[in-house]
Amino acid sequence: NAGVTQTPKFRVLKTGQSMTLLCAQDMNHEYMYWYRQDPGMGLRLIHYSVGEGTTAKGEVPDGYNVSRLKKQNFLLGLESAAPSQTSVYFCASRRDSQETQYFGPGTRLLVL
Amino acid sequence: AQKITQTQPGMFVQEKEAVTLDCTYDTSDPSYGLFWYKQPSSGEMIFLIYQGSYDQQNATEGRYSLNFQKARKSANLVISASQLGDSAMYFCAMREGWTGGYNKLIFGAGTRLAVHP
């Protein structure tokens, strides 16, 4: 039982490049979330999903897109990376009947 | 607008002593939940404890307890018998709205705790 996993762990991009971050969970959770963490700040919600095929915007969605084609996977895309998107990205998942969100290990992204 | 405030950027405590990490929140919703997460230097977010706004008793999980004072809108984390492994960043977070909703969490800026031997 791996819980929540994130791929890759670390990535360096040039401004304007695109990439996709993958989040996978093996707990059959309905809800999935993408957050970003910047220095001196708590986590901020980017996008979330309440089930397969559904996505919604969070607090800071600009510059990101998401997809949830399979229940266990939640993808975060950056179409044209900007230095302001340098951050640590966390994925989380939650069972419908429970409060607790379980987090992945994070992806450190550096945009030059 | 909902908001979480952690006023202590850094704290230190002697090993085996108790420490309280402060958290105040602001919401107009009568139904909400409060969480504490631990982030060690390795970076992962570890769930510690949860308190619902309608819970009558303060939540406890092993050495962690949540001192919930609803009228003061505070949800302080108390760690008893501190251990060296407790050195980490601690985040308070709030879920606004009814349980079963999308459970968007709002996080505070965090408190860095250092446990000294």
Chai-1 contact restraints between the chains, C-beta under 6 A:
chainA,res_idxA,chainB,res_idxB,connection_type,confidence,min_distance_angstrom,max_distance_angstrom,comment,restraint_id
A,M41,B,A109,contact,1.0,0.0,6.0,A-B,restraint_1
A,G42,B,F91,contact,1.0,0.0,6.0,A-B,restraint_2
A,G42,B,F107,contact,1.0,0.0,6.0,A-B,restraint_3
A,G42,B,G108,contact,1.0,0.0,6.0,A-B,restraint_4
A,G42,B,A109,contact,1.0,0.0,6.0,A-B,restraint_5
A,G42,B,G110,contact,1.0,0.0,6.0,A-B,restraint_6
A,L43,B,F107,contact,1.0,0.0,6.0,A-B,restraint_7
A,L45,B,K104,contact,1.0,0.0,6.0,A-B,restraint_8
A,Y48,B,Y102,contact,1.0,0.0,6.0,A-B,restraint_9
A,V50,B,Y102,contact,1.0,0.0,6.0,A-B,restraint_10
A,E99,B,G33,contact,1.0,0.0,6.0,A-B,restraint_11
A,E99,B,Y50,contact,1.0,0.0,6.0,A-B,restraint_12
A,T100,B,F47,contact,1.0,0.0,6.0,A-B,restraint_13
A,F103,B,M45,contact,1.0,0.0,6.0,A-B,restraint_14
A,P105,B,E44,contact,1.0,0.0,6.0,A-B,restraint_15
A,G106,B,G43,contact,1.0,0.0,6.0,A-B,restraint_16
